[in-house]
Amino acid sequence: MEGYRRYAIYYAPDEGALGDFGKAWLGWDAEAGATRAQPRLRGLPRPVEDLTATPRKYGFHATVKAPFRLAEGSDIGILHASAVALSGQLRPVLIEGLRLSLVGGFLALTPRGDTRRLIEMAGNVVKALDGFRAAPTAAELARRDPDRLSTRQRKLLEKWGYPYVMEEYRFHMTLTGPLKAAEAEATRVVLGPVLEPLIDRPIRIRSLCLFGEAKDGRFHNLHRYSLSG
């Protein structure tokens, strides 16, 4: 677990059809630390390699605690032990399913139904592990484009190092980079029938994962924590 530039807590699907799809679609298997052959789907507006270039390095996931550098004096071993203890206090979260959505110009999977328990769970993770996060640099804050954030989001960025936490948290699993409207619609038409059997059913979020960013910028799934609270 040592030697990574940044760490994050993500949700990544357990072994199964949805996780397999996400790894293949993005072309990166964060758990194996290996590239995957991407599917050749007819009708896409651009090659799949282009559509997925932005999210590929992160792997198929939903952010819970955004990537952070370890604070001075912190240790990855202690972070891991704290995550183990925390996972024993968190209960699994059942969602009605997922839907293919356009989020800020990119396509992602978002939850159907009530998301209050998801928001609560993510907020607990952010708060419990925040002592391990180094304060963001001016450059890191600038990359969040604070002028485009709401007043509340700017306050959350200052306090937690990320603007989309607590009541602003929106669970999503990114599938593409930014798309023009016509590209998004064409991609949605192709992906919809492929994804529907995988996401039109209840999904139990029963684990969270520790991801680490390697020197080449790729994220690796370092450990899976079962939620057993």
C-alpha positions as CSV (number, residue, x, y, z in Angstrom):
1,M,0.0,0.0,0.0
2,E,3.0,2.3,0.4
3,G,4.5,4.5,-2.3
4,Y,1.3,6.0,-3.9
5,R,1.0,9.7,-4.5
6,R,-2.6,10.0,-3.3
7,Y,-5.2,7.8,-1.7
8,A,-9.0,7.7,-2.0
9,I,-12.0,5.8,-0.7
10,Y,-14.2,4.6,-3.6
11,Y,-17.1,2.3,-4.1
12,A,-16.2,-0.3,-6.7
13,P,-18.7,-3.1,-7.5
14,D,-18.1,-6.5,-6.1
15,E,-17.1,-9.2,-8.5
16,G,-19.8,-9.7,-11.1
17,A,-21.3,-8.5,-14.3
18,L,-21.5,-4.8,-13.5
19,G,-17.9,-4.6,-12.3
20,D,-16.7,-6.6,-15.3
21,F,-18.5,-4.2,-17.7
22,G,-17.0,-1.2,-16.1
23,K,-13.4,-2.5,-16.2
24,A,-13.8,-3.5,-19.9
25,W,-15.6,-0.2,-20.9
26,L,-12.9,2.0,-19.3
27,G,-10.1,-0.3,-20.4
28,W,-8.5,-0.4,-16.9
29,D,-8.9,-3.0,-14.2
30,A,-7.8,-1.2,-11.0
31,E,-8.0,-4.4,-9.0
32,A,-5.6,-6.3,-11.2
33,G,-3.6,-3.3,-12.1
34,A,-3.9,-4.2,-15.8
35,T,-5.4,-2.8,-19.0
36,R,-8.4,-4.5,-20.5
37,A,-9.6,-4.9,-24.1
38,Q,-12.4,-2.4,-24.6
39,P,-15.7,-3.5,-26.3
40,R,-16.4,-2.6,-29.9
41,L,-19.9,-1.3,-29.9
42,R,-21.4,-0.1,-33.1
43,G,-23.0,3.4,-33.3
44,L,-20.7,5.2,-30.9
45,P,-19.9,8.8,-32.0
46,R,-16.2,8.3,-31.3
47,P,-13.9,5.4,-30.6
48,V,-14.4,4.0,-27.2
49,E,-10.8,4.8,-26.3
50,D,-11.5,8.5,-26.9
51,L,-14.8,8.6,-25.0
52,T,-13.3,7.0,-21.9
53,A,-9.8,8.7,-21.9
54,T,-10.6,11.0,-19.0
55,P,-12.1,8.5,-16.5
56,R,-9.9,5.6,-17.5
57,K,-7.0,6.2,-15.0
58,Y,-9.4,6.2,-12.0
59,G,-11.0,2.9,-12.7
60,F,-14.7,2.1,-12.5
61,H,-15.9,3.6,-9.2
62,A,-18.0,6.1,-7.3
63,T,-16.1,8.6,-5.2
64,V,-16.8,8.5,-1.5
65,K,-13.7,10.4,-0.2
66,A,-11.9,12.2,-3.0
67,P,-8.2,11.6,-3.7
68,F,-5.9,13.2,-1.1
69,R,-2.2,13.4,-0.2
70,L,-1.3,12.0,3.2
71,A,-0.8,14.6,5.9
72,E,2.7,15.0,7.2
73,G,3.2,12.5,10.0
74,S,0.4,10.2,8.7
75,D,1.0,6.6,7.8
76,I,-0.8,4.5,5.3
77,G,-0.8,1.6,7.7
78,I,-2.7,3.7,10.2
79,L,-5.1,4.9,7.5
80,H,-5.7,1.3,6.6
81,A,-6.3,0.3,10.2
82,S,-8.7,3.2,10.6
83,A,-10.6,2.2,7.5
84,V,-10.9,-1.3,8.8
85,A,-12.3,-0.1,12.1
86,L,-14.7,2.3,10.3
87,S,-16.0,-0.3,8.0
88,G,-17.0,-2.3,11.0
89,Q,-19.3,0.6,12.0
90,L,-20.9,1.2,8.6
91,R,-23.9,-0.7,7.4
92,P,-24.4,-1.8,3.8
93,V,-26.7,0.5,1.8
94,L,-29.4,-0.8,-0.5
95,I,-30.3,1.3,-3.6
96,E,-33.2,0.6,-6.0
97,G,-30.8,0.4,-8.9
98,L,-28.8,2.7,-11.2
99,R,-29.7,4.8,-14.3
100,L,-27.6,6.1,-17.1
101,S,-27.5,9.9,-16.7
102,L,-25.8,13.0,-18.1
103,V,-23.9,14.7,-15.2
104,G,-22.2,17.9,-16.0
105,G,-21.6,17.0,-19.6
106,F,-20.4,13.4,-19.1
107,L,-22.3,10.1,-18.9
108,A,-22.4,8.3,-15.5
109,L,-24.4,5.8,-13.6
110,T,-26.5,7.5,-10.8
111,P,-28.7,5.9,-8.2
112,R,-32.5,5.5,-8.5
113,G,-34.7,6.3,-5.5
114,D,-33.9,7.7,-2.1
115,T,-30.2,8.5,-1.6
116,R,-30.2,9.8,2.0
117,R,-28.5,6.7,3.4
118,L,-25.8,7.0,0.7
119,I,-25.2,10.6,1.5
120,E,-25.0,9.8,5.2
121,M,-22.6,7.0,4.7
122,A,-20.3,9.1,2.5
123,G,-20.4,11.9,5.0
124,N,-19.4,9.6,7.8
125,V,-16.4,8.4,5.8
126,V,-15.3,11.9,4.9
127,K,-15.4,13.0,8.5
128,A,-13.8,9.9,10.0
129,L,-10.8,9.8,7.8
130,D,-10.2,13.5,7.2
131,G,-7.3,13.7,9.7
132,F,-5.2,11.7,7.2
133,R,-5.7,14.3,4.5
134,A,-3.0,16.9,3.8
135,A,-4.3,20.5,3.3
136,P,-4.7,21.2,-0.5
137,T,-2.2,23.4,-2.2
138,A,-3.3,26.6,-3.9
139,A,-2.9,24.8,-7.2
140,E,-5.1,21.9,-6.1
141,L,-7.8,24.3,-4.9
142,A,-7.6,26.2,-8.2
143,R,-8.2,23.0,-10.1
144,R,-11.6,22.8,-8.4
145,D,-12.5,26.1,-10.2
146,P,-13.9,27.7,-7.1
147,D,-15.4,30.7,-9.0
148,R,-17.9,28.3,-10.5
149,L,-18.9,26.8,-7.2
150,S,-21.8,27.9,-5.0
151,T,-21.1,29.6,-1.7
152,R,-21.8,26.4,0.2
153,Q,-19.6,24.3,-2.1
154,R,-16.7,26.8,-1.6
155,K,-17.1,26.4,2.2
156,L,-17.1,22.6,1.9
157,L,-14.0,22.8,-0.3
158,E,-12.2,24.9,2.3
159,K,-13.2,22.6,5.2
160,W,-13.0,19.1,3.6
161,G,-10.8,19.7,0.5
162,Y,-13.6,18.7,-1.9
163,P,-16.8,20.6,-2.7
164,Y,-19.2,17.7,-3.3
165,V,-19.5,16.3,0.2
166,M,-22.2,16.2,2.9
167,E,-25.5,17.4,1.5
168,E,-23.8,18.3,-1.8
169,Y,-22.7,14.7,-2.3
170,R,-23.9,13.0,-5.5
171,F,-23.1,9.3,-6.0
172,H,-22.1,8.7,-9.6
173,M,-19.9,6.2,-11.6
174,T,-18.3,8.0,-14.5
175,L,-18.4,6.4,-17.9
176,T,-17.1,9.1,-20.2
177,G,-15.2,12.3,-20.4
178,P,-17.0,15.5,-21.5
179,L,-19.3,15.1,-24.4
180,K,-21.2,17.4,-26.8
181,A,-25.0,17.0,-26.5
182,A,-25.2,14.9,-29.8
183,E,-22.4,12.7,-28.7
184,A,-23.9,12.1,-25.3
185,E,-27.3,11.1,-26.8
186,A,-25.6,8.8,-29.4
187,T,-23.6,7.1,-26.6
188,R,-26.6,6.8,-24.4
189,V,-28.5,5.0,-27.2
190,V,-25.7,2.5,-27.6
191,L,-25.0,1.9,-23.9
192,G,-28.6,1.9,-22.6
193,P,-29.5,-1.6,-23.8
194,V,-26.1,-3.0,-22.7
195,L,-26.4,-1.6,-19.2
196,E,-30.1,-2.0,-18.5
197,P,-29.9,-5.7,-17.5
198,L,-27.1,-4.9,-15.1
199,I,-28.5,-1.8,-13.4
200,D,-32.3,-2.2,-13.4
201,R,-32.4,-4.0,-10.1
202,P,-31.6,-3.4,-6.5
203,I,-27.9,-3.1,-5.7
204,R,-26.4,-3.5,-2.2
205,I,-23.4,-1.5,-1.5
206,R,-21.7,-3.9,0.9
207,S,-18.0,-2.7,0.7
208,L,-15.8,0.3,0.1
209,C,-12.3,0.3,-1.3
210,L,-9.0,2.0,-0.7
211,F,-7.5,3.2,-4.0
212,G,-4.0,4.6,-4.5
213,E,-2.7,6.7,-7.4
214,A,0.6,5.4,-8.8
215,K,3.4,7.6,-10.2
216,D,1.9,7.1,-13.7
217,G,-1.4,8.6,-12.6
218,R,-3.3,5.3,-12.7
219,F,-5.4,4.3,-9.7
220,H,-5.2,0.9,-8.1
221,N,-7.7,-0.9,-5.9
222,L,-5.5,-1.7,-2.9
223,H,-8.0,-3.2,-0.4
224,R,-11.7,-3.9,-0.1
225,Y,-13.4,-3.3,3.2
226,S,-16.7,-5.1,4.0
227,L,-19.3,-2.9,5.7
228,S,-20.4,-4.9,8.7
229,G,-21.9,-2.4,11.1
